Amino acid sequence: MKVVVIGTINQDLILPFRGTSIQSIGGIFYTISALSKLDEQNLQIVPISFLGSDMYPAFLRLLKQYPNV
C-alpha cells in the first residue's frame, strides 16, 4: 500500500531556555519517519514537498534509515 504525505520539510531551530540550540529537520519528516515504521514490508511512504537545495543532501542521508520511503 502507498501512503502519500504532503507538506513542508523545514529546518527546525530549537532554542531551549537553558543550554545550546539544536537544529534538526522537521515538518512532515516526523510523520514520514513514524509511518515508515508501522509496516516496513508492505507500506510505501511517498513524501511530496518542496525542499531547498541547502537541505537536500542532509534529507537524503536521513532517508537511508527508512528504505520504504
Phi, psi and omega in degrees: 000143176256139174236123179263131177242120182249132178167196182258148171242121186226169176267115178275142172235112182258122181248093180290156180303317176232143179110186183266157179288155182232131175249137178205164177277133184230212183071225183287356178301324178297317179294316180301312183293321179292313180298323184296336181272351182294314181207084186294338183276322190243358185246127176247125181261130181239099178280139175236116185196157167276142181220125181294149181297336179287337181260345188304310181299318180295321180295317178297321177298318179295322183294339179299338178284346187234084186295342181265014176257000000 
